[in-house]
């Protein structure tokens, strides 16, 4: 099973991933967490470039290609081997983030991004994507509060320093993707208390797992 979490800065992905892992392990899944960018040793070096606030002159196309390079390494060395081994993989951001950040927000050609995805992913797609949705004003306020408190690093604030209009485009992009693929996306109101968000996610995953088991049983009975 392949689960991805998406959302703007400050949406609570890191906190909720821990809860998801606890839930899946309680259901008997051997669960592994990873992230993009930076899910591999090579990806970690790419992540340092992408999120460094000093790199504010990074060309959008360069940014896109760095994300795809990170993903190519991640897919080949981490994701596909784990999934082939029967692990449940929970990933903090995946290709949807590239579509919205570099496509919807940066304005790069969506068809070009899709072509790169096809080249890199080779058919790999999340079974379910949980979108933690909230307004950029709330998300950024949360993010900067965490940064100032030391729970998040100052070294990875390039996107937090983007203008509010950029983050509005990111959010709109995510919601548009969810509208286009309702069978894969589940939109959770991340403005709620984190415990309420956790309950909504667990409820969503419980229903998804039951549906998958029912579908597998039906397939097996044919």
N, C-alpha and C positions, 0 to 999 in steps of 0.2 A: 504494500500500500504506500502510495506517495502523496503526502499532504504538503501543500505550500501555504504560507501565510504572507499576506500582502497588506499594505497600508502606508499612509504617509508617516513622516517623522512624528514620534511621540504617540503612535497609535497603540503601543503596548505589546508588540509582537514578541519581544524577548521574554516578558513576564508570562505571556500565555503559552508560549512554546513549552515551558517547564510544566505547566499544568496539563498540557496535551500529552506529554510524555508519561507523566504519572498515570493519567487515565488509560492510555494505550497499554502500558505495562500491566495495569490491573486487569486488563482484558486478555492478557497472555501474549501480547505482541512483543517481539524483540525490536526495540525502537532505537533509532539513531537520529541525532539532530545534526544539521549542517546549515550553511548560510551562503548567500551570494551578495556581494563578492566576498572572497576570502575563505572558501570552504576547503582549499588545499594549500599546501606550502607555497606553491607558485602563486596561487590566487591571493594569498596574504600580501604578497609584494605588490600585486596589481591593486588590491584594496587600498594600500597605503597611498598610492598615487591618486586613485579616484576620489578618496574622501579627505585628502589633505587640503585644508582651507587655503593654504598658500598657492595651490594650483588653480587659482581663479581665472586663469587665461586658457584653460584646457579647451581645445577645439571640440565642438559637439561630436564631430565624426570620430575624432580620436577617442573621445569618451565612449562612444558606442562600441568601437572596435575593441577597446580594453575590456568592456563588460563581456563582449562575446568571447574574447580570448580566455577570460576567467571561467566562463561557462563551459567552454569546450574542454578545458582541463578538468573541471568539476564533474561534468557528465561522464567522461571517459574513465576517470580514475576513482571516482567516489560513487556517484549516483547509480550508474548502471550495474557495477559489481554488487553493490548492496541490495538493490532491488532484485537482481537475479538470484541472490542468496536468500531471498524471502524475508528480508528485513522490512520493517515499517520505517519509512524515512520522512522526517518532518524538516522542511527547509524554510528558513527565514529569507524570503524573497526568491523569485525565480524569473522566468522570462517575461512575465507580465509587467514586472517593474521596469524592464528595459523598454517595453512598448509604451508605457505611460510617461516615464521620465525623459527618455530620449526622443520618443515619437510625439506624443500629445503635448508635452511641455517644451521640449527643445525645438520641435518643429521638423525633425528629420523625417524622411519619407517612410511611411508605415510599410509600404511594400518592400522596400529595401531591408527594413528590420525583420520582416517576416521571412525574407529569403535567407538572411543570416541565421535566423532561428532554425529554419529547415535544414540548413547545412550543419549546424552545431548539434541540434537535438536528435536528429535521425529518428523522429517519431516519438520521442519521449514526451509524455504529457502528465501533469498531475491528475490523480484520481479525483481530488477535491481541493479547491482553493478557498481558504477562509480570508475574506476581505474585512479587516477591521477599519470601519469607516467613522470618521469624525471630521469636523471643520479644521482647516489649517491653523486658524487662530488658537484653538484649544491644543492641537497637536504640537505646535511650535512652543507654546508656553510650557507644556509638559517637558518637551525635549530640553529646552534651555534650563529649566529648573533642575533636571537630572544632571546636565553638564556642569552647572554651577555647584551642585552638591558633591560632585566627584563620582557619581555612579555611572556617568558616561564620560568618555575621553574628549578633551578639547582638540585632539589630533584628527578627529573624524567629523568635522563640522562644516564641510564645504557645502552640503545641501541645506543644512539648517540656515546658512547665511544667504540663501537665495531669497529673492523678493516674494512677497505674499502671493502675487499674481502667478508666479511659477507653481507654487504649491496648490493654488486653486485649480490650475490646469491638470496637475497630477491627480488630484482627487476626482475631478470630472472624468479624466481618462480611465481611472479604475472603475468608476460607476458605469461608464459606457461599456467596458469589457464585460462587467458583470451582467449588463443588460443583454449583450450579444451571446453570452454563454451561461444561461441560467442553470443548465444541467451540471456545470462544474463549480460555479461560484456560489458561495454562501456569504451574504453580507450581514455583518454583525455591527450593531451600534456600539462603537468603542467609546462614546462619550459617557456611558454608564459607569457606575462603580466597577472596579476590576473584578470583584467577586460575582457581580451580575453578568459581566462579560464572560467570565469563566463558565458560569452555568449555561449560558447560551451556546457557547462553543461545545461543551460536553454534550448538551442536548442534541446539537447538530451532528456531532460525530457519532453519537449513539444511534441515531436514526440512519445515518449513512452506512454504518457497519451492519445494522440489521438488514438494510436494503441489499447490500452487497451479498450477504449470506443467503438471503432469499433468492437472489438472482443466480448465485452459484448452484444452489440446490435445484433450481428449475432447469438450469443448463445441464446439470448432471443427470437429471431424470429423463432427458430427451433421448 
